[in-house]
Amino acid sequence: MKTKKYLIAIAIFGGMLFTAYAANAINQDGNQTAKVEKARVKIPSGG
């Protein structure tokens, strides 16, 4: 029972952290400040 309570507390805390990050990722203008940039994959010509 004690482990279950700790697990629930960790899940709630993690959800709060995720929500806070998501709220901070969008600034006051509604634009996203957190961007995911993809690196170009270089394919070798020899193989």
C-alpha positions in Angstrom: 0.0 0.0 0.0 2.9 2.3 0.8 4.5 1.7 -2.6 1.2 2.4 -4.4 1.0 5.8 -2.6 4.5 6.7 -3.6 3.9 5.7 -7.2 0.8 7.8 -7.4 2.6 10.8 -5.9 5.4 10.4 -8.4 3.0 10.2 -11.3 1.2 13.4 -10.2 4.4 15.2 -9.7 5.6 14.2 -13.1 2.3 15.3 -14.7 2.7 18.7 -13.0 6.2 19.1 -14.3 5.1 18.1 -17.9 2.2 20.6 -17.7 4.5 23.4 -16.5 7.0 22.7 -19.3 4.2 22.7 -21.9 2.8 26.0 -20.6 6.2 27.6 -20.7 6.8 26.3 -24.3 4.2 28.7 -25.6 4.8 32.4 -25.0 2.2 35.2 -24.5 1.7 35.6 -28.3 0.8 32.0 -28.8 4.0 31.2 -30.6 6.0 28.1 -29.7 9.4 28.9 -28.2 10.5 25.3 -28.0 11.4 24.0 -31.4 12.5 20.6 -32.5 15.2 20.9 -35.2 15.9 17.9 -37.4 19.5 17.3 -38.5 19.9 16.3 -42.1 20.9 12.7 -42.6 23.9 12.3 -44.8 23.7 9.2 -47.0 27.2 8.0 -48.1 27.4 7.7 -51.9 29.5 4.5 -51.7 27.2 2.4 -49.9 
